[in-house]
Amino acid sequence: PNDGFEVDDTSAQAVLITTDGTPQIHNLESNTALDYLRFSAIGGHLYRIKTFNLDRTTYTTDTILRLYDTNGTTELAMNDDDAGDVAEPRSSVINYVVCATGTYYPRVQPYSPGGCGTYSIRVEDLGVACPASDGYENDGPSASAVAIVPGGATQRHPLSCDADKDYVKFTTVAGNRYRISTFNLDRTTYVTDTYLLVYDTNGTTLLASDDDGGPQPGESLITWNAPTAGTYFAAVTAYGPGYCGTYDIRVEDLGPACPASDGYESDGTSASAVTIVPGGLAQTHTLHTDADKDYMKFSAVAGNVYRVSTFNLERTTYLTDT
């Protein structure tokens, strides 16, 4: 039946709901029904949107909940079943820290087919969950990334909301190894947990990522070899909803990742393979880039067993692994 809130089928028709937890009772009157709501939010605050009191007696109500940005069209979060609600596992919940003050739009729909029926919904403002934005903003797109010097000063940034993404850029030397890390995470005021990404010189092609590779909980660490000289990008996001907060980031130049080429080059194809004699002298080669491939060739006697092995790997200056 009509719940008195119709027509609420688009964001333009969204029904206002307060953020003090006062519930509203709505009906999903068909398997294709859409109920839009809207609420006023404060940037940096955590909001919990929850469906509950699903009518599973007269109907088989089953909700899917989505949250849209201030434009009413960009999806920020989605939840089908609230895994933490043992009593009502078909209810839905979204916990989300908004980036900017404004009007946001929850949308409820049935889990089709047969998920229509009556439900209650509430929105709660749980207060400040993330720190305020910093002097590095706007550092969200790679085009406005903040320069950081390898081996230079660390930078302290806040993740000021769940969707915040902080970009830094740094200049590399071809063939050098770099360590990018987050540390000094504020896990007292917040529950900061970073997710670290490294992008190519175009700022969009992902080269490496890490969640918890650092030595302390929530810290991220990537060790990466620069294939060419240029300006590369690192970005930091929160691991998930509610894991925003402040952190430090640094970039370290660890020097050449690989040794210089050896006297056997060019031995990169089978056609230019270097001859090695079974039972003769060992040969010392270098893998001078990550893409280097050294070919050897030897004469074999039919029916004989041959052992081919690498050894004496340089694991002090480099991280040789063949």
Wavefront OBJ file of the C-alpha trace (Angstrom):
o trace
v 0.000 0.000 0.000
v 0.940 3.648 -0.386
v 2.817 4.844 2.688
v 2.013 8.557 2.494
v 5.535 9.451 1.359
v 4.834 8.841 -2.325
v 5.883 10.000 -4.802
v 9.522 9.447 -3.725
v 10.861 7.557 -6.740
v 13.696 9.962 -7.674
v 16.251 12.051 -5.817
v 14.323 15.157 -6.855
v 11.299 13.735 -4.962
v 13.318 12.554 -1.964
v 11.642 12.689 1.463
v 13.424 14.657 4.184
v 14.545 12.604 7.186
v 16.232 13.975 10.305
v 19.603 12.732 11.569
v 18.574 12.309 15.210
v 17.497 8.695 14.719
v 13.770 9.410 14.432
v 12.429 6.587 12.243
v 10.068 6.702 9.303
v 7.864 3.818 8.161
v 7.862 3.227 4.409
v 6.365 0.669 2.023
v 8.056 -0.903 -0.951
v 4.804 -1.348 -2.833
v 6.230 -3.443 -5.663
v 9.333 -5.392 -6.635
v 10.534 -2.375 -8.637
v 9.774 0.317 -6.057
v 12.409 2.935 -5.199
v 12.197 5.047 -2.035
v 14.492 8.115 -1.987
v 15.201 10.072 1.184
v 17.438 13.054 1.861
v 19.242 14.366 4.922
v 21.485 17.292 5.756
v 25.005 16.220 6.717
v 28.108 17.892 8.139
v 31.472 17.178 6.514
v 33.656 14.819 8.550
v 30.708 13.368 10.503
v 29.865 9.675 10.541
v 26.300 8.771 9.602
v 24.559 5.454 10.113
v 21.606 4.737 7.841
v 19.650 1.661 8.878
v 16.545 -0.213 7.759
v 14.787 -2.277 10.429
v 11.405 -3.634 11.532
v 11.047 -5.384 8.205
v 7.618 -6.966 7.826
v 8.520 -10.620 7.338
v 5.101 -11.882 8.489
v 2.629 -10.412 6.007
v 5.351 -9.920 3.399
v 8.916 -11.110 2.807
v 10.442 -7.642 2.999
v 14.135 -7.574 2.086
v 15.872 -4.225 1.541
v 18.860 -3.016 -0.444
v 20.211 0.327 0.739
v 22.299 2.770 -1.301
v 23.745 6.176 -0.451
v 24.194 8.855 -3.100
v 26.339 11.980 -3.089
v 25.011 15.538 -3.025
v 24.270 15.391 -6.764
v 21.787 12.582 -6.122
v 23.380 10.306 -8.736
v 26.910 9.338 -7.655
v 26.778 6.186 -5.524
v 28.918 6.351 -2.380
v 27.991 3.105 -0.628
v 25.676 0.104 -0.867
v 24.525 -2.638 1.493
v 22.139 -5.527 1.058
v 22.161 -7.516 4.305
v 23.365 -6.176 7.654
v 25.663 -8.994 8.757
v 25.765 -7.579 12.273
v 21.998 -7.695 12.801
v 21.311 -11.231 13.988
v 17.651 -10.509 14.674
v 17.001 -9.004 11.229
v 19.572 -10.337 8.758
v 17.604 -9.016 5.761
v 17.844 -5.439 7.009
v 20.456 -3.058 5.574
v 22.950 -0.619 7.096
v 25.468 1.934 5.815
v 28.050 3.666 8.003
v 29.632 6.499 6.086
v 31.739 9.606 6.787
v 30.755 12.342 4.336
v 33.400 14.611 2.871
v 31.457 17.822 2.549
v 28.552 19.517 4.242
v 25.435 19.149 2.124
v 22.363 17.067 1.317
v 22.839 13.323 0.792
v 20.395 10.776 -0.578
v 19.700 7.273 0.747
v 17.682 4.994 -1.529
v 15.852 1.809 -0.547
v 14.713 -0.848 -2.986
v 13.530 -4.441 -2.576
v 15.787 -7.395 -3.094
v 13.828 -8.714 -6.069
v 11.829 -10.721 -6.547
v 9.552 -10.835 -3.527
v 11.405 -8.347 -1.335
v 8.649 -5.739 -1.238
v 6.813 -4.817 1.962
v 6.972 -2.496 4.961
v 10.149 -1.331 6.721
v 11.404 1.395 9.021
v 14.436 3.573 8.347
v 16.467 5.951 10.483
v 19.540 8.152 10.015
v 21.872 8.901 12.921
v 24.608 11.529 13.116
v 27.331 9.839 15.178
v 29.474 12.953 15.323
v 32.974 13.840 14.148
v 34.779 10.759 12.868
v 37.566 12.270 10.749
v 39.958 15.211 11.089
v 39.510 18.444 9.204
v 41.134 18.849 5.807
v 44.727 20.093 5.787
v 46.889 22.652 4.029
v 47.639 20.179 1.256
v 44.078 20.214 -0.092
v 42.976 20.022 -2.846
v 45.299 17.020 -3.392
v 42.522 14.636 -4.461
v 43.258 14.223 -8.178
v 46.727 13.319 -9.462
v 46.769 16.594 -11.405
v 46.960 18.477 -8.091
v 49.290 16.038 -6.304
v 51.612 17.483 -3.667
v 55.338 17.183 -4.406
v 57.343 15.081 -1.958
v 61.124 14.675 -2.179
v 62.583 11.152 -1.906
v 64.753 11.142 1.195
v 63.417 14.536 2.190
v 60.962 15.627 4.848
v 57.957 13.504 5.694
v 54.493 14.978 5.261
v 51.531 14.668 7.625
v 48.128 14.386 5.981
v 44.604 13.695 7.196
v 42.077 11.461 5.520
v 39.190 13.795 6.221
v 36.385 11.499 5.044
v 35.790 8.001 3.695
v 36.160 9.098 0.057
v 39.281 11.235 0.611
v 42.278 10.294 -1.553
v 45.569 12.114 -1.017
v 48.006 12.206 -3.942
v 51.726 12.976 -3.758
v 54.200 13.024 -6.637
v 57.924 12.333 -6.676
v 60.763 12.304 -9.200
v 62.665 9.069 -9.823
v 66.006 7.944 -11.179
v 65.722 5.122 -13.704
v 66.538 1.763 -12.122
v 66.473 2.982 -8.521
v 64.443 1.283 -5.823
v 61.973 3.396 -3.800
v 60.215 2.742 -0.523
v 56.893 4.551 -0.003
v 55.341 4.172 3.429
v 52.695 5.522 5.774
v 53.423 5.629 9.505
v 52.604 7.465 12.734
v 48.924 6.702 12.197
v 46.623 8.348 14.719
v 44.907 5.341 16.274
v 44.015 7.123 19.508
v 41.609 9.838 18.372
v 40.709 7.900 15.219
v 41.126 4.357 13.895
v 43.327 5.372 10.975
v 44.074 2.556 8.537
v 45.696 3.466 5.220
v 45.620 1.900 1.779
v 48.589 2.909 -0.382
v 48.791 2.936 -4.190
v 51.560 3.798 -6.671
v 50.666 5.079 -10.137
v 52.634 5.465 -13.351
v 53.713 8.801 -14.781
v 50.254 9.292 -16.297
v 48.735 9.355 -12.808
v 46.154 6.691 -13.624
v 47.878 3.354 -14.369
v 48.189 1.397 -11.130
v 51.654 -0.108 -10.581
v 51.487 -1.361 -6.994
v 49.241 -1.314 -3.923
v 49.428 -2.295 -0.267
v 47.143 -2.344 2.738
v 48.955 -3.513 5.879
v 52.567 -4.015 4.762
v 54.007 -1.638 7.346
v 55.432 -2.693 10.717
v 52.555 -1.283 12.795
v 48.802 -1.948 12.543
v 47.170 -0.060 9.697
v 50.449 1.116 8.158
v 51.167 0.604 4.450
v 54.493 0.046 2.690
v 55.508 -0.443 -0.945
v 59.027 -1.154 -2.198
v 59.130 -0.528 -5.924
v 61.705 -0.250 -8.710
v 61.399 2.742 -11.026
v 61.659 1.509 -14.631
v 62.341 4.989 -16.006
v 63.191 8.464 -14.826
v 60.094 10.603 -14.398
v 57.405 11.861 -12.069
v 55.389 9.093 -10.430
v 52.412 9.302 -8.083
v 51.432 7.736 -4.775
v 47.937 7.946 -3.306
v 46.568 7.166 0.145
v 42.973 6.303 0.971
v 41.220 4.925 4.029
v 41.045 1.133 4.132
v 37.281 1.355 4.483
v 34.417 3.333 6.014
v 35.384 4.854 9.338
v 39.145 4.252 9.004
v 40.014 7.873 8.271
v 42.451 9.929 10.368
v 45.924 11.447 10.243
v 49.116 9.784 9.036
v 52.666 10.542 7.908
v 54.003 9.620 4.484
v 57.564 9.439 3.220
v 59.361 8.383 0.046
v 62.872 6.943 0.275
v 65.358 6.461 -2.562
v 67.180 3.209 -1.765
v 69.603 3.541 -4.678
v 70.094 1.274 -7.681
v 67.729 -1.666 -7.588
v 69.874 -3.751 -9.901
v 73.594 -3.954 -10.794
v 75.083 -2.761 -14.054
v 74.943 -5.016 -17.081
v 77.642 -7.662 -17.355
v 80.149 -8.695 -20.013
v 77.799 -11.377 -21.304
v 75.323 -8.918 -22.762
v 73.510 -9.021 -25.021
v 72.271 -12.467 -23.971
v 68.573 -11.587 -23.871
v 67.396 -14.054 -26.507
v 68.072 -17.699 -27.290
v 69.740 -16.586 -30.514
v 72.348 -14.654 -28.498
v 72.709 -17.225 -25.712
v 76.090 -17.531 -24.012
v 77.802 -20.915 -24.157
v 78.334 -22.659 -20.817
v 80.147 -25.984 -20.548
v 78.634 -28.744 -18.379
v 81.108 -29.456 -15.583
v 83.169 -26.417 -16.520
v 83.561 -23.038 -14.887
v 80.609 -21.292 -13.329
v 79.569 -17.961 -14.807
v 78.644 -14.811 -12.868
v 75.818 -12.850 -14.480
v 73.774 -9.828 -13.480
v 70.080 -9.228 -13.850
v 70.441 -5.521 -14.462
v 66.736 -4.705 -14.798
v 63.514 -6.331 -13.644
v 62.865 -7.315 -17.254
v 66.356 -8.709 -17.915
v 66.470 -12.285 -19.180
v 69.821 -14.112 -19.491
v 70.059 -17.036 -21.928
v 72.752 -19.730 -21.806
v 73.263 -22.723 -24.073
v 75.048 -26.039 -23.570
v 75.678 -29.238 -25.453
v 74.007 -32.324 -24.020
v 74.505 -36.066 -24.425
v 71.334 -38.047 -25.031
v 70.216 -39.948 -21.934
v 72.392 -37.980 -19.493
v 70.933 -36.112 -16.530
v 71.898 -32.449 -16.132
v 71.551 -30.173 -13.127
v 71.245 -26.445 -13.863
v 71.357 -24.167 -10.836
v 71.825 -20.569 -9.752
v 73.754 -19.802 -6.563
v 75.756 -17.089 -4.775
v 72.826 -14.695 -5.118
v 73.679 -11.161 -3.992
v 71.222 -10.569 -1.144
v 73.122 -7.796 0.649
v 73.257 -4.952 -1.841
v 70.308 -6.237 -3.848
v 67.362 -8.589 -3.372
v 68.358 -11.065 -6.046
v 65.785 -13.780 -6.564
v 66.032 -15.925 -9.698
l 1 2 3 4 5 6 7 8 9 10 11 12 13 14 15 16 17 18 19 20 21 22 23 24 25 26 27 28 29 30 31 32 33 34 35 36 37 38 39 40 41 42 43 44 45 46 47 48 49 50 51 52 53 54 55 56 57 58 59 60 61 62 63 64 65 66 67 68 69 70 71 72 73 74 75 76 77 78 79 80 81 82 83 84 85 86 87 88 89 90 91 92 93 94 95 96 97 98 99 100 101 102 103 104 105 106 107 108 109 110 111 112 113 114 115 116 117 118 119 120 121 122 123 124 125 126 127 128 129 130 131 132 133 134 135 136 137 138 139 140 141 142 143 144 145 146 147 148 149 150 151 152 153 154 155 156 157 158 159 160 161 162 163 164 165 166 167 168 169 170 171 172 173 174 175 176 177 178 179 180 181 182 183 184 185 186 187 188 189 190 191 192 193 194 195 196 197 198 199 200 201 202 203 204 205 206 207 208 209 210 211 212 213 214 215 216 217 218 219 220 221 222 223 224 225 226 227 228 229 230 231 232 233 234 235 236 237 238 239 240 241 242 243 244 245 246 247 248 249 250 251 252 253 254 255 256 257 258 259 260 261 262 263 264 265 266 267 268 269 270 271 272 273 274 275 276 277 278 279 280 281 282 283 284 285 286 287 288 289 290 291 292 293 294 295 296 297 298 299 300 301 302 303 304 305 306 307 308 309 310 311 312 313 314 315 316 317 318 319 320 321 322
